[in-house]
Amino acid sequence: MPLPDRLPAGQPWPFGATLAEGGVNFALFSAHAERVELCLFDAEGRQEVARRDLTARTDQVWHGMLPGAGPGTVYGYRVHGPYAPLDGHRFNPNKLLLDPYAKALAGGFQWDDAVHGYSRGAPEADLSFDPRDSAPFVPKSVVIDPAHDWEGDEAPRTPWGETVLYEAQLRGLTMRHPGIPEPLRGTLGGLAHPVMVDHLRRLGVTAVELMPVHAFLDERALFERGLRNYWGYNTAAFFAVHPAYAGAPSSLSYRAPLDALRNAVKALHRAGIEVILDVVYNHTVESDVFGPTLNFRGIDNLSYYQHAPHDRREPFNPTGTGNALDLGHPRVLQLVVDSLRWWVEAAHVDGFRFDLATTLARVGGDFTSAAPFLQAVAQDPVLAPCKLIAEPWDIGPGGYRVGGFPTGWSEWNDRYRDGIRRYWRGDAGQRPELARRLSASADLFDHDGRGARTSVNFVTAHDGFTLADVVSYAGKHNEANGERNRDGTGDNHSDNLGAEGPADDPAILARRLRRRRNLIATLLFSQGTPMLLAGDELGHSQQGNNNAYCQDGPLTWLDWAGADPAFIDFMGRVVALRRAHPALRRTDFLHGAPSGATSGTGDALPDLAWLRPDGQAMAGGDWDAPDSVLGMLLSEPTAPPLLLLFNAGAGDVDFTLPALGAWHAWLDTARTPSVPQFDPAATAYPLAAESLVLLALGMVSPADIGNDFQ
């Protein structure tokens, strides 16, 4: 169909490019634009073939209908308006812009000076104006047909109390897996492969938390150092899957990345595993005033980004990445909520982890638990049932907000990570902190009706040391990042146990293994929601790099061939123990109240009690003692009481057991195998140095506890 000289008006909704009767409807929000051009390209996105104005404007939305267009139409925008950086306006129609609602991308990105709205190197810096066309160097938007055969897919809807998260970087998860065909490695197809699904089931995890799969780009600084953005926290398109995660582009349609995600979700759902997306709505790829002009900056910089009240030239930067989206603006808030709903409805994902979530809840620069974004999600019928996890901090004023999010949200708990690491490192005076973190950090989260699941507990995450490195390095070793080891935190609460890095001393290796077992068992036996880091079960090391965001290679790709099968089995058994014992995964906070349970001798038991090595209850002065031994008695009405014994000290202890009946040992991290031989008639347990023990009252332990234990 010939392209008309003037496009029909179409509709101002929905935003983005939408299939409609007779063509495609385009709608773009810009409050301050003076003119918007729709630019059409050939199928590969290399050659611009036509331009037409969106002449219709309704309530600051520019819109038009393209007759005869359909799926596969490749397009972009050029937006005209004032170039007045001191007033917050950075319009430059020489720069081709991505549709904020683009569902797929065509073509790649190439760093060139033309992608900047200003002239790099000009004396006026970002106040200068660059007239070059950026189209040859930037990706284009693509119209897709969102239809998909879901084959009866059903969400597992795993209760929070039964949830075990597994954080993974998609590419590194399978790049070195020998059981996955090479074309699928590093892709969503690799995640969906039966070998990978079987591994996740073997571990007993219930949800995979994928680091960003939104389309992202490499920062210029990394490009100039010959490095890549590996983690993906540099989003370019909030509705599009990163194209490389679908596989070789030569054989793919533009909808293939989305379909690859859908197929992975279906495969995991069939195995009873949920999919959580790590999403980055706090900032964008455009960075600070010296970053590229790719979408929001050129569409309406003043509306989309936060700015200081009296300085519209510089963006407000609580993220440390150069900019922050302004979710206080209703259209920006709508963009983010629409994106979230798209992933739930179009890809069936089960929840989200929000990077630097404090930024999303800032109003006028300050965090508030009543922020429009938090209220919008809470009332949305699509989003409210999802698992919502906040990374509750950013680097802006008042940015550390652990415990500050409203009911309905769970939060990453870095206080848990630090406290548990310090305890097992043997730091003095850590028993009070250990007790607080074992009991779901009620001191932080027990308010406003929130439950124990609010605390997402972890000892390792993508940002920091791996488990193997926590016990192998006293300091960070980030030289490979090209920043002279100045990046990454120096506060790791780690320990090399006698040798920095790899060691061949059997005594050191034995202590490292036991420390890893202690950390993982503590994590899975704590109240709250546990999160494992992919690769920790394999013994994966990043050679002491605690900020491997730019390392796309063997340093970060999981070494499946070098995995420790025994440790995989150990982690699977510990996860199975958590699943087997309801007292380990209570949904309410425990404060020593009557549990409704009684012992074999008829004694009423509290839901939680802390014990000294002599078996007596901890009293006020006991908490101040330097002793590192602690007992944790857990009771609930539907299952036998449990007793956890902790000893981070260097000496063995005979721990007197409560005289409630016969205690059976289920796990001892100092024993191999980890299920110990123990006389249930004994009155004390020989608690080894640097070890953790789990006992159950009157419940006989099977000889072998695997992840299929019921």
Secondary structure, 3 states (H helix, E strand, C coil): CCCCCCCCCCCCCCCEEEEECCEEEEEEECCCCCEEEEEEECCCCCCEEEEEECCEEECCEEEEEEECCCCCCEEEEEEECCEEHHHCEECCCCCCECCCCCCCEECCCCCCHHHCCCCCCCCCHHHCCCCCCCHHHCCEEECCCCCCCCCCCCCCCCCHHHCCEEEECHHHHHCCCCCCCHHHCCCHHHHHCHHHHHHHHHHCCCEEEECCCEEECCCHHHHHCCCCCCCCCCEEEEEEECHHHHCCHHHCCCCHHHHHHHHHHHHHHHCCCEEEEEECCCCCCCCCCCCCCCCHHHHHHHHHECEECCEEEEECCCCCCCCCECCCCHHHHHHHHHHHHHHHHHHCCCEEEECCHHHHCEECCEECCCCHHHHHHHHCCCCCCCEEEECCCCCCCCCCCCCCCCCCCEEEEHHHHHHHHHHHHCCCCCHHHHHHHHECCHHHHCCCCCCHHHEEECCCCCCCCCHHHHCCCCCCCCHHHCCCCCCCCCCCCCCCCCCCCCCCCHHHHHHHHHHHHHHHHHHHHCECEEEEECCHHHCCCCCCCCCCCCCCCCCCCCCCCCCCHHHHHHHHHHHHHHHHCHHHHCCCCCCCCEEEEECCCCCEEECEEEECCCCCECCHHHHHCCCCEEEEEEEECCEEEEEEEEECCCCCEEEECCCCCCEEEEEECCCCCCCCCCCCCCCEEEECCCEEEEEEECCCCCCCCCCCCC
